[in-house]
Every structure is written in structure tokens, then in C-alpha cells.
């Protein structure tokens, strides 16, 4: 541990301020002899890990584990500090905050397997997480390591409930949010994986209570940053930084907590980082050995171009907390000259999309046209709103100008308190009658769509059969994330032309785009959301739906476009 600290001070390894200060604190604890320091337990475990543990993942499968300096320092710190009055282990818990793909799960699995064979008899060892699949990552890795040590199950065995050491009756079992009867257990060692997803501390508290009678409990919280605000991890990080910055030195609970945080000192280090200054290593201690520079360089390049990628990369690759919701587009992304004349598309086919989520509020319909050998998407929109919402003061306070937009021709005001969705369907008929534009396929969200579907089918478009015209697009991140990223990239490349001369609604379109926010989940999938009810985003959502239609049918649609315009004019 002291060697790791000196390597950081002389620049042989690059770490952030949080970890550097904690290493200084630990060194001071040794120098002042506030705690005992005996490395026997740590050396025994590291020796076992390097001589008995075999790795479980390609391309290192079945190769011996060679501990990196940061792993050695962490393990030594956990096991070597002793309480001066009892000689028992000081640290009962450790918080390992480390970016993804830096071997956190494999490291803790190796430590769990080591405790399984070397720890006290009759111990219970628990990999835990939010769900069973996540808890299984460490659990299955421990079992694979066990089988590589004991391939014939002579000394250990796995059944449907747990893994058992036959010689000392130590057991390993999983715990997750779905586990019944979390209380009443008797846990010695716990590994809580990906705690950033936890909104509360139910699992952690259950484990801590089960360890209350243990003389030397061990609770290792291993995680990256996430997107849950004011959740369990945020509370643990507050405690960790109290330890690091010695804000509450007399708190007896914090004496037993070891914070080990791989964090950047500022966001500018991501954009200015490279292989030469190695700043990215502050949150990625395995960079260059396990995690590849090429991979991280590609992630940062994607983050520069895409807001959705940026949110995920900053959080998961650099442990920089991101706000739960951020604006989707910057003003310069969509504020450019993109006026076009819809009459150029006489005889063209279009893709359609409707956002029908709120029939008592704003509804949007769109059509997307293209020309051969032209990557631009020419998108026309029309909005609908019931007259009861026309003078909504909250909407006006957020910039809505419904009367002006209706006069400009992009908004239709319908009678009553809700929108007759047959009028929305009729808009596609008007496109054909007024401009000769034929709708080929149309995407719709599942809410309140029945009346719209009935009218569309009456007009000749169907949702039945092997090749339907009406396509339901689920409104979730799994479905729409790629469409959001593609639309964002096309905005930046000036490939979306939305300022139609027939529907003069540039201001209304930009209002919707300006209101649209992006929410990312833990898998990097994104969804368009709004921060306030009055900040309408129906136009942005409808744009994403039509982009999902384009993503699904681009090859056929381009072929149809080519046939509709066999001899395309110049840019026009």
C-alpha cells in the first residue's frame, strides 16, 4: 500500500485526489501507530490468489491471476489495519468506486473464492445486487474459480441453493431485491455489486444487520457511478468523503469504512486526456493492461459527438455523476437554414409518425420524404390541440404561442376538450390531395391509438397482415435509443430539413426541440423526456418515432424513393 502511494506521488501511476488523500491518511495512521498494522492476513490471501486462483473470462480464461499494484494495495489495506485494543480487523466495509471494465467483479470474485477456502469455518459469503442476474456475475465467477481449483468437486460442491465447502461448511449464496426473507441471515462476507442502481438501502441494511454479531465482518461495495439521484450510493459516497476529508473524525462508524475511489478531478480531464498525460487512468487503473486505450479513445470520440453517449461515458467510464435529465440538443444543433418547398415532392412517398400520448393535450403528426442520392430528410409536421388548452397559462409561461402558430398553419385547433384523432389521420389524406405525397408506412405509439387506427384503416392503411402499413412503436429506451442517437447525429450534420414553406412552423418546431430532454439508463439506452408538464416535447417524440421508422425500413424506403424519382433534379 505504501509502495502504491509512492508510485502515485512520483507519477508511476496516476490517481485522483480522493484516493491520494485517503492513501495519505492511511500512511499517517501507520506512522502515528493509531492502529496496528499486520500484513499476515493480506499476504496469505494474495499468495492464494496468485498461486491458486485462475481467471474466468476470455482472453484470460484459466490463466493464473497476477495481481496489479492497485489490487495489492486495496487488499493489504482491507486486511492489515487492526484495532489497537482487540487486534481485530479495523475495516468492516470498503467502497470500491471504479469505472467499468476494470476487473472489479473479477477481483471481488477472486477475493470471495479465497475467503471460501481460507476464511473461518461455517462462514456465509454473499454476492448481492439489485437483481438476480447482476448478483450472478460475481457468484458465477466464484463458482468457475472454485471448479478450476477443485474440478472433481472433492472439496466443494454447488447445488441449486448455494456453493458449499465440504471440509469447513462455509457457504456462498446470492442475495438480490427479489430474494425473500432477506433478514435473519448470518453473513460474514458480502460483495454488493453495482450499488449505483439502488434507490434505497434495503439490501445493504439487511446485510449489515446480519453481520452485527460478527467480530470481523466484511462488506465490499463495488460499483461505478450511475443515474439514480439521492440513492444508496450517493449516501455512501457522502460518508466516504467524510472519511477522506476527515470531516467527522470522531464518528465511530466511519473508522471502520475504507473508501477507495477512482475518480477524475474534473471533467476537463476527459476532453484533454490522452495516452501521453494518462489522465484517464484516474478512474481506470487497469488502462493499458486490461482496459484498452483504443476502446476508451473510441468511447470519448463518440461522447464528443453524441449527447446520449456523453452522459453514459462520463458516468460509466469516468465516474463523473451525470444529472438524471439533460437537454437533448444544443441550440446550434437545430438552428440552421433548412427551408424547403413541399411542392418538390409531388409524386413522392413518405414515412409517417404520430405521437398520440395525450389526446387532451398537444398531438403531433409527421411525414418524412427523401430524394435519390441525397442524404437529407425533409420532414413536415403538423400539430393538433383542443381549444380548451389554447389559453393554458402554464404553457404560455414556458413559451407557447398557440394562436400565432395556428395562424402560421402548423397547428390545428380542434373543438372541445380532447382531440378527434380521425382529424389527425385525415392529415395524411390532405398531404396526398394537396401535394401528391403518398404515405407508405406510419409509426404510432400505443396509447389512445384506437380511433386513429380505425380512421387510417378506413382510408386504406392497415395494421394487419405480414406487411402492415401501420407500425406500433413502443415508447421505451430499448426501442428508441438508436433512433435518438441517429436523429442527433443527423441534426449535427444538417441532414434534417424541417422548415417547410407550406407549414410555417419553424418557431414551434424549435420550441419542442428546445424542451426535449434526454434520460439515460444504466445500459446506455436513452429516452426523450420533459422536465415540466408545460414544456411540450410531442414534436421531438414524434421526430424520434419517425426516425425509428426510417431506421427499420431505410433500405426499402430508399428504393421506393428512387423509383418515385427516376431522374432526380439537382439539389433544388
Secondary structure, 3 states (H helix, E strand, C coil): CHHHHHHHHCCCCCCCHHHHHHHHHHHHHHHCCCCEECCHHHHHHHHHHHHCCECCCCCCCCCECCCCHHHHHHHHHHHHEECCCCCCECCCEEEEECCCCCCHHHHHHHHHHHHHHHCCCCCEEEEECCCHHHHHHHHHHHHHHHHHHCCCCCCEEECCCCEEECCCCCEEEEECCCCCCCCCCCCCEEEEECHHHCCCCHHHHHHHHHCCCCCCCEEEEEECCCCCCCCHHHHHHHHHHHHHCCCCCCCCCHHHEEEEECCCCCCHHHHHCCCCCCHHHHCCCCECCCECHHHHHHHHHHHHHCHHHHHHHHHHCCCCCCCCCEECCCHHHHCCCCEECHHHHCCCEEEEEEECCCCCCCEEEEEEECCCCCCCEEEEEEEEEEHHHCCCHHHHHCCCCHHHHHHHCCEEEECCCCCCHHHHHHHHHHHHHHHCCEEEEEEECCCCCHHHHHHHHHCCCCCCCCCCCEEECCCCHHHHHHHHHHHHHHHHCCCEECEECCCCCHHHHHHHHHHCEEEECCCCCEEEECCCCCCCCHHHHHHHHHHHHHHHHHHHHHHHHHHHCCCCCCCC
